[in-house]
Amino acid sequence: MTKLTLSVLALAAMSSLAGCATTGNPSGCDGWRAIRPSAAEVESASDDLVRQVVEHNRHGAARCGWRA
């Protein structure tokens, strides 16, 4: 193999490994937070939306340590 071929293969391997880097938080909670709607939003929300928000917040409390 030539030097160029080896360099390209090494660069491809490094690029694919760099895509797997993490921030050190294994829970996957980075970038997520509890949803806290206002009283007006709660009054106008559908039952399904309220259920989804409650489910989201319960999951975050259990997995990420969010406070209710």
Secondary structure, DSSP 8 states (H G I E B T S, - for coil): --HHHHHHHHHHHHHHHHTT---S-TT--TT-------HHHHHHS-HHHHHHHHHHHHHHHHHH----
